[in-house]
């Protein structure tokens, strides 16, 4: 599967959260980060969308 990778800024815009909240989600294990290089971190779009789906109340 070819998963699109998002930057931290894109994730924050998609979830409407701050950088602090993003890092809290990463530390809590809600979002996995993917280190491409020592300074380049990306996030799986599919994982982010699954998080949104799981937090949506019907």
mmCIF file as Biopython writes it, N, C-alpha, C and O atoms, coordinates in Angstrom:
data_model
#
loop_
_atom_site.group_PDB
_atom_site.id
_atom_site.type_symbol
_atom_site.label_atom_id
_atom_site.label_alt_id
_atom_site.label_comp_id
_atom_site.label_asym_id
_atom_site.label_entity_id
_atom_site.label_seq_id
_atom_site.pdbx_PDB_ins_code
_atom_site.Cartn_x
_atom_site.Cartn_y
_atom_site.Cartn_z
_atom_site.occupancy
_atom_site.B_iso_or_equiv
_atom_site.auth_seq_id
_atom_site.auth_asym_id
_atom_site.pdbx_PDB_model_num
ATOM 1   N N  . UNK A ? 1  ? 0.846   -1.178 0.000  1.0 0.0 1  A 1 
ATOM 2   C CA . UNK A ? 1  ? 0.000   0.000  0.000  1.0 0.0 1  A 1 
ATOM 3   C C  . UNK A ? 1  ? 0.891   1.240  0.000  1.0 0.0 1  A 1 
ATOM 4   O O  . UNK A ? 1  ? 1.867   1.310  0.747  1.0 0.0 1  A 1 
ATOM 5   N N  . UNK A ? 2  ? 0.560   2.196  -0.822 1.0 0.0 2  A 1 
ATOM 6   C CA . UNK A ? 2  ? 1.328   3.429  -0.930 1.0 0.0 2  A 1 
ATOM 7   C C  . UNK A ? 2  ? 0.637   4.501  -0.089 1.0 0.0 2  A 1 
ATOM 8   O O  . UNK A ? 2  ? -0.327  5.125  -0.532 1.0 0.0 2  A 1 
ATOM 9   N N  . UNK A ? 3  ? 1.136   4.704  1.115  1.0 0.0 3  A 1 
ATOM 10  C CA . UNK A ? 3  ? 0.527   5.631  2.062  1.0 0.0 3  A 1 
ATOM 11  C C  . UNK A ? 3  ? 1.156   7.011  1.926  1.0 0.0 3  A 1 
ATOM 12  O O  . UNK A ? 3  ? 2.378   7.146  1.881  1.0 0.0 3  A 1 
ATOM 13  N N  . UNK A ? 4  ? 0.316   8.024  1.862  1.0 0.0 4  A 1 
ATOM 14  C CA . UNK A ? 4  ? 0.810   9.400  1.789  1.0 0.0 4  A 1 
ATOM 15  C C  . UNK A ? 4  ? 1.329   9.817  3.162  1.0 0.0 4  A 1 
ATOM 16  O O  . UNK A ? 4  ? 0.721   9.507  4.187  1.0 0.0 4  A 1 
ATOM 17  N N  . UNK A ? 5  ? 2.450   10.516 3.170  1.0 0.0 5  A 1 
ATOM 18  C CA . UNK A ? 5  ? 3.035   11.000 4.417  1.0 0.0 5  A 1 
ATOM 19  C C  . UNK A ? 5  ? 2.795   12.495 4.545  1.0 0.0 5  A 1 
ATOM 20  O O  . UNK A ? 5  ? 2.902   13.241 3.572  1.0 0.0 5  A 1 
ATOM 21  N N  . UNK A ? 6  ? 2.468   12.921 5.757  1.0 0.0 6  A 1 
ATOM 22  C CA . UNK A ? 6  ? 2.162   14.320 6.028  1.0 0.0 6  A 1 
ATOM 23  C C  . UNK A ? 6  ? 3.212   14.935 6.939  1.0 0.0 6  A 1 
ATOM 24  O O  . UNK A ? 6  ? 3.833   14.245 7.748  1.0 0.0 6  A 1 
ATOM 25  N N  . UNK A ? 7  ? 3.399   16.234 6.797  1.0 0.0 7  A 1 
ATOM 26  C CA . UNK A ? 7  ? 4.280   16.969 7.708  1.0 0.0 7  A 1 
ATOM 27  C C  . UNK A ? 7  ? 3.510   17.256 9.000  1.0 0.0 7  A 1 
ATOM 28  O O  . UNK A ? 7  ? 2.293   17.080 9.062  1.0 0.0 7  A 1 
ATOM 29  N N  . UNK A ? 8  ? 4.230   17.693 10.014 1.0 0.0 8  A 1 
ATOM 30  C CA . UNK A ? 8  ? 3.588   18.060 11.279 1.0 0.0 8  A 1 
ATOM 31  C C  . UNK A ? 8  ? 2.581   19.190 11.053 1.0 0.0 8  A 1 
ATOM 32  O O  . UNK A ? 8  ? 1.491   19.181 11.627 1.0 0.0 8  A 1 
ATOM 33  N N  . UNK A ? 9  ? 2.945   20.143 10.229 1.0 0.0 9  A 1 
ATOM 34  C CA . UNK A ? 9  ? 2.055   21.273 9.947  1.0 0.0 9  A 1 
ATOM 35  C C  . UNK A ? 9  ? 0.755   20.798 9.300  1.0 0.0 9  A 1 
ATOM 36  O O  . UNK A ? 9  ? -0.326  21.272 9.649  1.0 0.0 9  A 1 
ATOM 37  N N  . UNK A ? 10 ? 0.864   19.869 8.363  1.0 0.0 10 A 1 
ATOM 38  C CA . UNK A ? 10 ? -0.327  19.336 7.696  1.0 0.0 10 A 1 
ATOM 39  C C  . UNK A ? 10 ? -1.217  18.576 8.677  1.0 0.0 10 A 1 
ATOM 40  O O  . UNK A ? 10 ? -2.442  18.682 8.615  1.0 0.0 10 A 1 
ATOM 41  N N  . UNK A ? 11 ? -0.605  17.812 9.579  1.0 0.0 11 A 1 
ATOM 42  C CA . UNK A ? 11 ? -1.367  17.068 10.588 1.0 0.0 11 A 1 
ATOM 43  C C  . UNK A ? 11 ? -2.082  18.040 11.520 1.0 0.0 11 A 1 
ATOM 44  O O  . UNK A ? 11 ? -3.253  17.846 11.846 1.0 0.0 11 A 1 
ATOM 45  N N  . UNK A ? 12 ? -1.379  19.084 11.948 1.0 0.0 12 A 1 
ATOM 46  C CA . UNK A ? 12 ? -1.984  20.071 12.847 1.0 0.0 12 A 1 
ATOM 47  C C  . UNK A ? 12 ? -3.169  20.764 12.181 1.0 0.0 12 A 1 
ATOM 48  O O  . UNK A ? 12 ? -4.181  21.017 12.834 1.0 0.0 12 A 1 
ATOM 49  N N  . UNK A ? 13 ? -3.055  21.072 10.896 1.0 0.0 13 A 1 
ATOM 50  C CA . UNK A ? 13 ? -4.152  21.711 10.175 1.0 0.0 13 A 1 
ATOM 51  C C  . UNK A ? 13 ? -5.324  20.748 10.007 1.0 0.0 13 A 1 
ATOM 52  O O  . UNK A ? 13 ? -6.481  21.139 10.158 1.0 0.0 13 A 1 
ATOM 53  N N  . UNK A ? 14 ? -5.024  19.495 9.696  1.0 0.0 14 A 1 
ATOM 54  C CA . UNK A ? 14 ? -6.067  18.497 9.480  1.0 0.0 14 A 1 
ATOM 55  C C  . UNK A ? 14 ? -6.854  18.226 10.763 1.0 0.0 14 A 1 
ATOM 56  O O  . UNK A ? 14 ? -8.080  18.125 10.736 1.0 0.0 14 A 1 
ATOM 57  N N  . UNK A ? 15 ? -6.141  18.109 11.881 1.0 0.0 15 A 1 
ATOM 58  C CA . UNK A ? 15 ? -6.784  17.801 13.160 1.0 0.0 15 A 1 
ATOM 59  C C  . UNK A ? 15 ? -7.201  19.042 13.937 1.0 0.0 15 A 1 
ATOM 60  O O  . UNK A ? 15 ? -7.911  18.946 14.938 1.0 0.0 15 A 1 
ATOM 61  N N  . UNK A ? 16 ? -6.758  20.204 13.472 1.0 0.0 16 A 1 
ATOM 62  C CA . UNK A ? 16 ? -7.033  21.480 14.150 1.0 0.0 16 A 1 
ATOM 63  C C  . UNK A ? 16 ? -6.510  21.441 15.588 1.0 0.0 16 A 1 
ATOM 64  O O  . UNK A ? 16 ? -7.232  21.719 16.545 1.0 0.0 16 A 1 
ATOM 65  N N  . UNK A ? 17 ? -5.220  21.084 15.700 1.0 0.0 17 A 1 
ATOM 66  C CA . UNK A ? 17 ? -4.557  21.003 17.001 1.0 0.0 17 A 1 
ATOM 67  C C  . UNK A ? 17 ? -3.262  21.808 16.958 1.0 0.0 17 A 1 
ATOM 68  O O  . UNK A ? 17 ? -2.793  22.197 15.889 1.0 0.0 17 A 1 
ATOM 69  N N  . UNK A ? 18 ? -2.699  22.049 18.129 1.0 0.0 18 A 1 
ATOM 70  C CA . UNK A ? 18 ? -1.428  22.776 18.229 1.0 0.0 18 A 1 
ATOM 71  C C  . UNK A ? 18 ? -0.262  21.796 18.148 1.0 0.0 18 A 1 
ATOM 72  O O  . UNK A ? 18 ? -0.451  20.581 18.190 1.0 0.0 18 A 1 
ATOM 73  N N  . UNK A ? 19 ? 0.932   22.340 18.033 1.0 0.0 19 A 1 
ATOM 74  C CA . UNK A ? 19 ? 2.141   21.513 18.015 1.0 0.0 19 A 1 
ATOM 75  C C  . UNK A ? 19 ? 2.285   20.755 19.332 1.0 0.0 19 A 1 
ATOM 76  O O  . UNK A ? 19 ? 2.700   19.596 19.346 1.0 0.0 19 A 1 
ATOM 77  N N  . UNK A ? 20 ? 1.945   21.410 20.429 1.0 0.0 20 A 1 
ATOM 78  C CA . UNK A ? 20 ? 2.027   20.764 21.740 1.0 0.0 20 A 1 
ATOM 79  C C  . UNK A ? 20 ? 1.111   19.547 21.806 1.0 0.0 20 A 1 
ATOM 80  O O  . UNK A ? 20 ? 1.508   18.493 22.302 1.0 0.0 20 A 1 
ATOM 81  N N  . UNK A ? 21 ? -0.102  19.690 21.311 1.0 0.0 21 A 1 
ATOM 82  C CA . UNK A ? 21 ? -1.051  18.576 21.316 1.0 0.0 21 A 1 
ATOM 83  C C  . UNK A ? 21 ? -0.572  17.451 20.412 1.0 0.0 21 A 1 
ATOM 84  O O  . UNK A ? 21 ? -0.732  16.278 20.751 1.0 0.0 21 A 1 
ATOM 85  N N  . UNK A ? 22 ? 0.009   17.786 19.277 1.0 0.0 22 A 1 
ATOM 86  C CA . UNK A ? 22 ? 0.544   16.759 18.379 1.0 0.0 22 A 1 
ATOM 87  C C  . UNK A ? 22 ? 1.609   15.943 19.094 1.0 0.0 22 A 1 
ATOM 88  O O  . UNK A ? 22 ? 1.589   14.714 19.030 1.0 0.0 22 A 1 
ATOM 89  N N  . UNK A ? 23 ? 2.538   16.603 19.773 1.0 0.0 23 A 1 
ATOM 90  C CA . UNK A ? 23 ? 3.593   15.883 20.487 1.0 0.0 23 A 1 
ATOM 91  C C  . UNK A ? 23 ? 3.027   15.061 21.639 1.0 0.0 23 A 1 
ATOM 92  O O  . UNK A ? 23 ? 3.551   13.988 21.942 1.0 0.0 23 A 1 
ATOM 93  N N  . UNK A ? 24 ? 1.968   15.542 22.286 1.0 0.0 24 A 1 
ATOM 94  C CA . UNK A ? 24 ? 1.321   14.750 23.343 1.0 0.0 24 A 1 
ATOM 95  C C  . UNK A ? 24 ? 0.707   13.484 22.755 1.0 0.0 24 A 1 
ATOM 96  O O  . UNK A ? 24 ? 0.797   12.415 23.359 1.0 0.0 24 A 1 
ATOM 97  N N  . UNK A ? 25 ? 0.086   13.592 21.588 1.0 0.0 25 A 1 
ATOM 98  C CA . UNK A ? 25 ? -0.487  12.422 20.908 1.0 0.0 25 A 1 
ATOM 99  C C  . UNK A ? 25 ? 0.605   11.425 20.543 1.0 0.0 25 A 1 
ATOM 100 O O  . UNK A ? 25 ? 0.416   10.217 20.684 1.0 0.0 25 A 1 
ATOM 101 N N  . UNK A ? 26 ? 1.744   11.921 20.076 1.0 0.0 26 A 1 
ATOM 102 C CA . UNK A ? 26 ? 2.861   11.041 19.716 1.0 0.0 26 A 1 
ATOM 103 C C  . UNK A ? 26 ? 3.378   10.328 20.965 1.0 0.0 26 A 1 
ATOM 104 O O  . UNK A ? 26 ? 3.584   9.114  20.945 1.0 0.0 26 A 1 
ATOM 105 N N  . UNK A ? 27 ? 3.588   11.071 22.045 1.0 0.0 27 A 1 
ATOM 106 C CA . UNK A ? 27 ? 4.096   10.468 23.290 1.0 0.0 27 A 1 
ATOM 107 C C  . UNK A ? 27 ? 3.117   9.469  23.879 1.0 0.0 27 A 1 
ATOM 108 O O  . UNK A ? 27 ? 3.529   8.478  24.482 1.0 0.0 27 A 1 
ATOM 109 N N  . UNK A ? 28 ? 1.811   9.722  23.709 1.0 0.0 28 A 1 
ATOM 110 C CA . UNK A ? 28 ? 0.783   8.821  24.235 1.0 0.0 28 A 1 
ATOM 111 C C  . UNK A ? 28 ? 0.576   7.602  23.335 1.0 0.0 28 A 1 
ATOM 112 O O  . UNK A ? 28 ? -0.125  6.664  23.715 1.0 0.0 28 A 1 
ATOM 113 N N  . UNK A ? 29 ? 1.179   7.613  22.149 1.0 0.0 29 A 1 
ATOM 114 C CA . UNK A ? 29 ? 1.035   6.491  21.230 1.0 0.0 29 A 1 
ATOM 115 C C  . UNK A ? 29 ? -0.204  6.555  20.352 1.0 0.0 29 A 1 
ATOM 116 O O  . UNK A ? 29 ? -0.527  5.584  19.668 1.0 0.0 29 A 1 
ATOM 117 N N  . UNK A ? 30 ? -0.901  7.687  20.362 1.0 0.0 30 A 1 
ATOM 118 C CA . UNK A ? 30 ? -2.087  7.839  19.519 1.0 0.0 30 A 1 
ATOM 119 C C  . UNK A ? 30 ? -1.706  8.028  18.058 1.0 0.0 30 A 1 
ATOM 120 O O  . UNK A ? 30 ? -2.447  7.628  17.160 1.0 0.0 30 A 1 
ATOM 121 N N  . UNK A ? 31 ? -0.543  8.642  17.822 1.0 0.0 31 A 1 
ATOM 122 C CA . UNK A ? 31 ? -0.040  8.895  16.472 1.0 0.0 31 A 1 
ATOM 123 C C  . UNK A ? 31 ? 1.397   8.402  16.411 1.0 0.0 31 A 1 
ATOM 124 O O  . UNK A ? 31 ? 2.202   8.694  17.296 1.0 0.0 31 A 1 
ATOM 125 N N  . UNK A ? 32 ? 1.713   7.654  15.363 1.0 0.0 32 A 1 
ATOM 126 C CA . UNK A ? 32 ? 3.085   7.184  15.156 1.0 0.0 32 A 1 
ATOM 127 C C  . UNK A ? 32 ? 3.821   8.150  14.245 1.0 0.0 32 A 1 
ATOM 128 O O  . UNK A ? 32 ? 3.282   8.599  13.233 1.0 0.0 32 A 1 
ATOM 129 N N  . UNK A ? 33 ? 5.058   8.468  14.611 1.0 0.0 33 A 1 
ATOM 130 C CA . UNK A ? 33 ? 5.873   9.313  13.744 1.0 0.0 33 A 1 
ATOM 131 C C  . UNK A ? 33 ? 6.836   8.423  12.972 1.0 0.0 33 A 1 
ATOM 132 O O  . UNK A ? 33 ? 7.271   7.383  13.466 1.0 0.0 33 A 1 
ATOM 133 N N  . UNK A ? 34 ? 7.161   8.841  11.766 1.0 0.0 34 A 1 
ATOM 134 C CA . UNK A ? 34 ? 8.078   8.111  10.904 1.0 0.0 34 A 1 
ATOM 135 C C  . UNK A ? 34 ? 9.261   9.024  10.615 1.0 0.0 34 A 1 
ATOM 136 O O  . UNK A ? 34 ? 9.110   10.048 9.949  1.0 0.0 34 A 1 
ATOM 137 N N  . UNK A ? 35 ? 10.426  8.660  11.109 1.0 0.0 35 A 1 
ATOM 138 C CA . UNK A ? 35 ? 11.630  9.464  10.907 1.0 0.0 35 A 1 
ATOM 139 C C  . UNK A ? 35 ? 12.285  9.084  9.587  1.0 0.0 35 A 1 
ATOM 140 O O  . UNK A ? 35 ? 12.800  7.976  9.438  1.0 0.0 35 A 1 
ATOM 141 N N  . UNK A ? 36 ? 12.262  10.006 8.632  1.0 0.0 36 A 1 
ATOM 142 C CA . UNK A ? 36 ? 12.893  9.762  7.338  1.0 0.0 36 A 1 
ATOM 143 C C  . UNK A ? 36 ? 14.390  10.020 7.427  1.0 0.0 36 A 1 
ATOM 144 O O  . UNK A ? 36 ? 15.193  9.283  6.855  1.0 0.0 36 A 1 
ATOM 145 N N  . UNK A ? 37 ? 14.754  11.064 8.143  1.0 0.0 37 A 1 
ATOM 146 C CA . UNK A ? 37 ? 16.148  11.371 8.462  1.0 0.0 37 A 1 
ATOM 147 C C  . UNK A ? 37 ? 16.155  11.829 9.914  1.0 0.0 37 A 1 
ATOM 148 O O  . UNK A ? 37 ? 15.119  11.825 10.581 1.0 0.0 37 A 1 
ATOM 149 N N  . UNK A ? 38 ? 17.305  12.216 10.389 1.0 0.0 38 A 1 
ATOM 150 C CA . UNK A ? 38 ? 17.403  12.655 11.781 1.0 0.0 38 A 1 
ATOM 151 C C  . UNK A ? 38 ? 16.498  13.854 12.076 1.0 0.0 38 A 1 
ATOM 152 O O  . UNK A ? 38 ? 15.983  13.991 13.186 1.0 0.0 38 A 1 
ATOM 153 N N  . UNK A ? 39 ? 16.309  14.720 11.078 1.0 0.0 39 A 1 
ATOM 154 C CA . UNK A ? 39 ? 15.525  15.943 11.282 1.0 0.0 39 A 1 
ATOM 155 C C  . UNK A ? 39 ? 14.216  15.973 10.510 1.0 0.0 39 A 1 
ATOM 156 O O  . UNK A ? 39 ? 13.483  16.959 10.580 1.0 0.0 39 A 1 
ATOM 157 N N  . UNK A ? 40 ? 13.910  14.907 9.776  1.0 0.0 40 A 1 
ATOM 158 C CA . UNK A ? 40 ? 12.702  14.888 8.958  1.0 0.0 40 A 1 
ATOM 159 C C  . UNK A ? 40 ? 11.728  13.843 9.489  1.0 0.0 40 A 1 
ATOM 160 O O  . UNK A ? 40 ? 11.986  12.642 9.422  1.0 0.0 40 A 1 
ATOM 161 N N  . UNK A ? 41 ? 10.609  14.320 10.017 1.0 0.0 41 A 1 
ATOM 162 C CA . UNK A ? 41 ? 9.588   13.435 10.575 1.0 0.0 41 A 1 
ATOM 163 C C  . UNK A ? 41 ? 8.306   13.609 9.769  1.0 0.0 41 A 1 
ATOM 164 O O  . UNK A ? 41 ? 7.910   14.724 9.429  1.0 0.0 41 A 1 
ATOM 165 N N  . UNK A ? 42 ? 7.673   12.486 9.473  1.0 0.0 42 A 1 
ATOM 166 C CA . UNK A ? 42 ? 6.407   12.507 8.747  1.0 0.0 42 A 1 
ATOM 167 C C  . UNK A ? 42 ? 5.411   11.614 9.474  1.0 0.0 42 A 1 
ATOM 168 O O  . UNK A ? 42 ? 5.779   10.805 10.326 1.0 0.0 42 A 1 
ATOM 169 N N  . UNK A ? 43 ? 4.146   11.780 9.118  1.0 0.0 43 A 1 
ATOM 170 C CA . UNK A ? 43 ? 3.059   11.044 9.748  1.0 0.0 43 A 1 
ATOM 171 C C  . UNK A ? 43 ? 2.199   10.420 8.656  1.0 0.0 43 A 1 
ATOM 172 O O  . UNK A ? 43 ? 1.968   11.034 7.614  1.0 0.0 43 A 1 
ATOM 173 N N  . UNK A ? 44 ? 1.730   9.210  8.893  1.0 0.0 44 A 1 
ATOM 174 C CA . UNK A ? 44 ? 0.909   8.488  7.928  1.0 0.0 44 A 1 
ATOM 175 C C  . UNK A ? 44 ? -0.483  9.109  7.845  1.0 0.0 44 A 1 
ATOM 176 O O  . UNK A ? 44 ? -1.167  9.261  8.857  1.0 0.0 44 A 1 
ATOM 177 N N  . UNK A ? 45 ? -0.889  9.464  6.642  1.0 0.0 45 A 1 
ATOM 178 C CA . UNK A ? 45 ? -2.215  10.052 6.456  1.0 0.0 45 A 1 
ATOM 179 C C  . UNK A ? 45 ? -3.300  9.052  6.839  1.0 0.0 45 A 1 
ATOM 180 O O  . UNK A ? 45 ? -4.306  9.428  7.441  1.0 0.0 45 A 1 
ATOM 181 N N  . UNK A ? 46 ? -3.102  7.773  6.493  1.0 0.0 46 A 1 
ATOM 182 C CA . UNK A ? 46 ? -4.091  6.753  6.847  1.0 0.0 46 A 1 
ATOM 183 C C  . UNK A ? 46 ? -4.252  6.633  8.361  1.0 0.0 46 A 1 
ATOM 184 O O  . UNK A ? 46 ? -5.371  6.491  8.854  1.0 0.0 46 A 1 
ATOM 185 N N  . UNK A ? 47 ? -3.151  6.689  9.097  1.0 0.0 47 A 1 
ATOM 186 C CA . UNK A ? 47 ? -3.221  6.614  10.559 1.0 0.0 47 A 1 
ATOM 187 C C  . UNK A ? 47 ? -3.950  7.825  11.136 1.0 0.0 47 A 1 
ATOM 188 O O  . UNK A ? 47 ? -4.724  7.697  12.085 1.0 0.0 47 A 1 
ATOM 189 N N  . UNK A ? 48 ? -3.702  8.989  10.564 1.0 0.0 48 A 1 
ATOM 190 C CA . UNK A ? 48 ? -4.365  10.211 11.035 1.0 0.0 48 A 1 
ATOM 191 C C  . UNK A ? 48 ? -5.867  10.115 10.780 1.0 0.0 48 A 1 
ATOM 192 O O  . UNK A ? 48 ? -6.671  10.457 11.647 1.0 0.0 48 A 1 
ATOM 193 N N  . UNK A ? 49 ? -6.241  9.652  9.597  1.0 0.0 49 A 1 
ATOM 194 C CA . UNK A ? 49 ? -7.663  9.522  9.267  1.0 0.0 49 A 1 
ATOM 195 C C  . UNK A ? 49 ? -8.342  8.480  10.150 1.0 0.0 49 A 1 
ATOM 196 O O  . UNK A ? 49 ? -9.504  8.650  10.519 1.0 0.0 49 A 1 
ATOM 197 N N  . UNK A ? 50 ? -7.633  7.400  10.496 1.0 0.0 50 A 1 
ATOM 198 C CA . UNK A ? 50 ? -8.180  6.396  11.415 1.0 0.0 50 A 1 
ATOM 199 C C  . UNK A ? 50 ? -8.401  7.003  12.802 1.0 0.0 50 A 1 
ATOM 200 O O  . UNK A ? 50 ? -9.398  6.704  13.459 1.0 0.0 50 A 1 
ATOM 201 N N  . UNK A ? 51 ? -7.481  7.847  13.242 1.0 0.0 51 A 1 
ATOM 202 C CA . UNK A ? 51 ? -7.631  8.521  14.533 1.0 0.0 51 A 1 
ATOM 203 C C  . UNK A ? 51 ? -8.881  9.400  14.522 1.0 0.0 51 A 1 
ATOM 204 O O  . UNK A ? 51 ? -9.660  9.397  15.474 1.0 0.0 51 A 1 
ATOM 205 N N  . UNK A ? 52 ? -9.062  10.143 13.449 1.0 0.0 52 A 1 
ATOM 206 C CA . UNK A ? 52 ? -10.240 11.009 13.324 1.0 0.0 52 A 1 
ATOM 207 C C  . UNK A ? 52 ? -11.505 10.160 13.363 1.0 0.0 52 A 1 
ATOM 208 O O  . UNK A ? 52 ? -12.467 10.497 14.052 1.0 0.0 52 A 1 
ATOM 209 N N  . UNK A ? 53 ? -11.498 9.066  12.624 1.0 0.0 53 A 1 
ATOM 210 C CA . UNK A ? 53 ? -12.666 8.184  12.555 1.0 0.0 53 A 1 
ATOM 211 C C  . UNK A ? 53 ? -12.974 7.575  13.923 1.0 0.0 53 A 1 
ATOM 212 O O  . UNK A ? 53 ? -14.140 7.464  14.300 1.0 0.0 53 A 1 
ATOM 213 N N  . UNK A ? 54 ? -11.944 7.182  14.666 1.0 0.0 54 A 1 
ATOM 214 C CA . UNK A ? 54 ? -12.157 6.549  15.973 1.0 0.0 54 A 1 
ATOM 215 C C  . UNK A ? 54 ? -12.633 7.553  17.024 1.0 0.0 54 A 1 
ATOM 216 O O  . UNK A ? 54 ? -13.261 7.163  18.008 1.0 0.0 54 A 1 
ATOM 217 N N  . UNK A ? 55 ? -12.343 8.826  16.828 1.0 0.0 55 A 1 
ATOM 218 C CA . UNK A ? 55 ? -12.731 9.840  17.806 1.0 0.0 55 A 1 
ATOM 219 C C  . UNK A ? 55 ? -14.047 10.520 17.460 1.0 0.0 55 A 1 
ATOM 220 O O  . UNK A ? 55 ? -14.546 11.339 18.232 1.0 0.0 55 A 1 
ATOM 221 N N  . UNK A ? 56 ? -14.610 10.185 16.309 1.0 0.0 56 A 1 
ATOM 222 C CA . UNK A ? 56 ? -15.880 10.769 15.897 1.0 0.0 56 A 1 
ATOM 223 C C  . UNK A ? 56 ? -17.019 10.068 16.626 1.0 0.0 56 A 1 
ATOM 224 O O  . UNK A ? 56 ? -17.102 8.840  16.632 1.0 0.0 56 A 1 
ATOM 225 N N  . UNK A ? 57 ? -17.884 10.847 17.233 1.0 0.0 57 A 1 
ATOM 226 C CA . UNK A ? 57 ? -19.025 10.288 17.951 1.0 0.0 57 A 1 
ATOM 227 C C  . UNK A ? 57 ? -20.211 10.259 17.009 1.0 0.0 57 A 1 
ATOM 228 O O  . UNK A ? 57 ? -20.517 11.252 16.349 1.0 0.0 57 A 1 
ATOM 229 N N  . UNK A ? 58 ? -20.874 9.121  16.949 1.0 0.0 58 A 1 
ATOM 230 C CA . UNK A ? 58 ? -22.021 8.957  16.043 1.0 0.0 58 A 1 
ATOM 231 C C  . UNK A ? 58 ? -23.269 9.564  16.621 1.0 0.0 58 A 1 
ATOM 232 O O  . UNK A ? 58 ? -24.326 9.517  15.992 1.0 0.0 58 A 1 
#
